[in-house]
Amino acid sequence: MRILLFLGTNLAVILLASITFRVLGLEQFLYQQGIGINLTGLLMLAAVFGMGGSFFSLLISKWTAKMSVGAQVIDQPSTQSERWLVDTVKELAAQAGIGMPEVAVFASPQPNAFATGASKNHSLVAVSTGLLENMRPEEVKAVLGHEIGHVANGDMVTMTLLQGVLNTFVIFFARIIGYVVDQTIFRRDNDNAGTGIGFFITSMIAQVVLGIGASIIVMWFSRHREFRADAAGAQLAGRNNMINALERLKPATQRPETMPDTLVAFGISNGMRQGFSALFASHPPLDARIDALRQAA
């Protein structure tokens, strides 16, 4: 259902945008200015690359995550610690009403954990060795509840939906800007087919600038979903345990992040950011998350 939602939403966005262009007469206006662009065709092409890339990333997310951090999936628990970890994830998954995720451990001194996967019934939950070594069992359970919350809330698919739509419009509008600059400022002969160097340079610059804006939107949503995952962890493992786990993470935020950039947004925390850089933080400040849990109580 979530895959169908992904495809349906993106097709609806293309259809709505195409109708809007026609109603506003944007394509006809550009033709009158000597800038011939098939906006519908360009939008569909942008959707193939923008949404297709996000969708493909979602499908291979578990494999990518395992490879990037060297996570070892626990197929058959060989120690008491591994047995406890698998049993706890199984218990939390059953409470959340999702399929049993794959459980993995990756070597890192920094306490962290992440969840990923294409659907809530085919997911991966991984924890770092630093998390297991530096937190009490009830705190580890709260962190696992947080990650299970991400899966149950469908955050991976929702992030993919958002990123796909934004990628589409970044590609689309960057190329429109490139066409306009190429045909007006560089004064190319409109009778000649193709585009000039002005199009390529301008569209690349525009894509970078628009991509920064898109990243701010994606990170805003990422921060919002962390509060919901914290609430899920509190519900599944106890509010005080979730608060204590977040308190334990504070010293780790003072150290450089050890997880790859592609997985930072799916971790339990990602360090401290201030000023303008806070707009690109995938997680809210830990104090804000703790205050939200206390106020909810």
C-alpha positions in Angstrom: 0.0 0.0 0.0 2.8 2.4 0.8 4.5 1.7 -2.5 1.2 2.4 -4.3 0.8 5.6 -2.2 4.3 6.6 -3.3 3.5 6.1 -7.0 0.0 7.6 -6.8 1.2 10.7 -5.0 3.9 11.4 -7.5 1.6 10.9 -10.5 -0.9 13.2 -8.9 1.8 15.9 -8.4 2.7 15.6 -12.1 -0.9 15.8 -13.2 -1.7 18.8 -10.9 1.4 20.7 -12.0 0.7 20.0 -15.7 -2.9 21.3 -15.3 -1.7 24.4 -13.4 0.8 25.2 -16.2 -2.0 25.0 -18.7 -4.5 27.1 -16.7 -1.9 29.8 -16.0 -0.8 29.8 -19.6 2.9 29.5 -18.6 3.9 27.4 -21.5 2.2 29.7 -24.0 3.8 32.7 -22.3 7.3 31.2 -22.7 6.6 30.5 -26.4 5.7 34.1 -26.9 9.0 35.1 -25.3 10.8 32.9 -27.8 11.6 30.3 -25.3 10.1 27.0 -26.6 9.8 24.5 -23.7 7.4 21.5 -23.5 6.7 21.9 -19.8 4.7 18.7 -19.5 7.4 16.7 -21.1 10.1 18.3 -19.0 8.1 17.7 -15.9 7.7 14.0 -16.7 11.4 13.7 -17.4 12.2 15.4 -14.1 9.9 13.0 -12.3 11.6 9.9 -13.8 14.9 11.0 -12.5 13.8 12.7 -9.3 11.3 10.2 -8.1 12.9 7.2 -9.7 16.2 7.9 -7.8 14.4 8.2 -4.5 12.4 5.1 -5.1 15.5 3.1 -6.0 17.3 4.3 -2.9 14.3 3.1 -0.8 14.4 -0.3 -2.3 18.1 -0.9 -1.6 18.1 1.0 1.7 18.7 -2.1 3.9 21.5 -3.4 1.7 23.1 0.1 1.6 22.9 0.5 5.3 24.5 -2.8 6.1 27.3 -2.1 3.7 28.0 1.4 4.8 28.4 0.6 8.5 29.5 -3.0 8.3 26.4 -4.1 10.2 26.3 -7.8 11.1 22.8 -9.3 11.0 22.0 -11.6 13.9 20.5 -14.7 12.1 21.1 -17.0 15.0 21.9 -15.4 18.4 25.2 -16.8 19.8 25.3 -14.9 23.1 22.9 -14.0 25.8 23.2 -10.3 24.8 22.3 -11.1 21.2 19.4 -13.2 22.3 18.1 -10.4 24.5 18.4 -7.9 21.7 16.5 -10.1 19.2 13.8 -11.0 21.7 13.4 -7.3 22.7 13.0 -6.2 19.1 10.5 -9.0 18.5 8.5 -7.9 21.5 8.4 -4.3 20.5 7.6 -5.1 16.9 4.6 -7.2 18.0 3.4 -4.3 20.2 3.7 -1.9 17.3 1.9 -4.3 14.9 4.7 -4.6 12.4 6.6 -7.5 11.0 9.8 -8.7 12.7 12.7 -6.5 11.4 16.1 -7.8 10.7 18.3 -7.1 13.8 21.9 -6.1 13.3 24.9 -4.7 15.3 27.6 -2.4 13.9 31.0 -1.5 15.5 31.1 2.1 16.7 32.1 3.5 20.0 29.4 6.2 19.7 26.0 5.2 21.1 23.6 5.1 18.1 20.9 3.1 16.3 19.0 3.4 13.1 16.1 1.8 11.3 15.5 1.6 7.5 13.7 -0.5 4.9 11.2 -0.3 2.1 8.2 -1.1 4.2 7.1 -1.7 7.8 7.1 -5.4 7.4 10.5 -5.6 5.7 12.8 -3.4 7.8 16.1 -3.4 9.5 16.9 -2.2 13.1 20.6 -1.8 13.9 22.4 -0.7 17.0 26.0 0.2 17.7 28.3 -1.6 20.1 28.7 1.7 21.9 25.0 1.9 22.6 24.9 -1.7 24.0 28.0 -1.0 26.1 27.1 2.4 27.5 23.3 2.1 28.2 21.3 0.1 30.7 19.0 -2.5 29.2 15.8 -0.5 29.8 17.4 2.5 28.0 18.5 0.3 25.1 14.9 -0.9 24.9 13.7 2.6 24.8 16.0 3.4 21.9 14.8 0.3 20.1 11.2 1.4 20.7 12.1 4.8 19.1 13.5 3.0 16.0 10.5 0.6 15.9 8.3 3.8 16.0 10.0 5.1 12.9 9.2 1.8 11.1 5.6 1.7 12.4 5.0 5.3 11.4 6.2 4.6 7.9 8.9 7.4 8.1 11.2 5.8 5.5 8.5 5.8 2.8 7.2 9.3 3.8 10.8 10.7 3.6 11.1 9.1 0.2 7.9 10.6 -1.0 8.9 14.0 0.1 12.4 13.7 -1.3 11.1 12.4 -4.6 8.7 15.3 -5.1 11.3 17.9 -4.2 13.9 16.3 -6.4 11.4 16.4 -9.3 10.8 20.2 -8.9 14.5 21.0 -8.3 15.4 19.3 -11.6 12.3 20.8 -13.4 12.8 24.5 -12.3 16.6 24.4 -12.6 16.2 23.5 -16.3 13.5 26.1 -16.8 15.9 28.7 -15.3 18.7 27.4 -17.5 16.5 27.7 -20.7 15.4 31.2 -19.8 19.0 32.4 -19.1 20.3 30.7 -22.2 17.7 32.2 -24.6 17.6 35.7 -23.1 20.8 36.7 -21.5 23.1 34.8 -23.9 20.8 35.8 -26.8 21.0 32.5 -28.7 19.3 32.2 -32.1 16.0 30.6 -31.3 15.9 29.0 -34.8 18.8 26.8 -33.8 17.9 23.6 -32.0 19.6 22.6 -28.8 21.0 24.6 -25.9 24.2 26.4 -25.3 26.8 26.6 -22.5 24.6 29.1 -20.7 21.9 26.5 -20.2 24.3 23.9 -18.7 26.1 26.3 -16.4 22.9 28.1 -15.2 20.9 24.9 -14.7 23.7 23.4 -12.6 24.0 26.4 -10.4 20.2 26.6 -10.0 20.0 22.9 -9.2 22.5 23.4 -6.3 20.7 26.5 -5.0 17.2 24.9 -5.2 18.7 21.6 -3.8 19.8 23.5 -0.7 16.2 24.8 -0.3 14.8 21.3 -0.7 17.2 19.9 1.9 16.0 22.5 4.4 12.4 21.2 3.9 13.4 17.6 4.1 15.4 18.2 7.3 12.4 20.1 8.8 10.3 17.1 8.3 13.0 14.8 9.7 13.1 16.8 12.9 9.4 16.7 13.2 9.2 12.9 12.9 11.8 12.5 15.7 9.3 13.8 18.2 6.8 11.2 17.0 9.4 8.4 17.3 10.3 9.5 20.8 6.6 9.3 21.7 6.5 5.8 20.3 9.6 4.8 22.3 8.0 6.2 25.4 4.8 4.3 24.8 6.6 1.0 24.0 9.3 1.1 26.7 8.3 3.7 29.3 8.5 7.5 29.3 11.2 7.7 31.9 13.3 5.1 30.1 13.1 7.1 26.9 14.0 10.4 28.7 16.9 8.6 30.4 18.2 7.2 27.1 18.1 10.7 25.5 20.0 12.1 28.5 22.6 9.4 28.0 23.1 10.5 24.4 24.1 14.1 25.4 27.8 13.5 25.8 27.9 11.7 22.4 26.6 14.8 20.6 29.8 16.6 21.5 31.8 14.2 19.4 32.0 14.1 15.6 29.3 11.9 14.0 30.6 8.4 13.0 27.7 7.2 10.9 27.7 7.9 7.1 25.7 10.9 6.0 23.2 8.7 4.2 22.2 7.2 7.6 22.5 10.1 9.9 18.8 11.1 9.4 17.8 7.6 10.5 19.9 7.5 13.7 18.8 8.2 17.2 20.7 11.5 17.3 23.1 13.5 15.1 25.0 16.0 17.3 24.5 19.6 18.0 24.0 22.4 15.4 23.5 26.1 15.9 22.6 29.1 13.8 22.0 28.6 10.1 23.4 25.1 10.2 20.5 24.1 12.5 18.3 24.3 9.4 20.1 21.3 8.0 20.0 19.2 11.2 18.0 15.9 10.9 17.3 15.8 14.6 16.0 18.4 17.1 18.2 19.3 20.1 18.0 16.6 22.7 16.8 19.1 25.4 13.8 19.9 23.1 13.0 16.2 22.7 13.3 15.6 26.5 11.1 18.6 27.2 8.4 17.4 24.7 8.3 14.0 26.5 8.0 15.6 29.9 5.2 18.0 28.8 3.4 15.0 27.2 3.4 13.3 30.6 
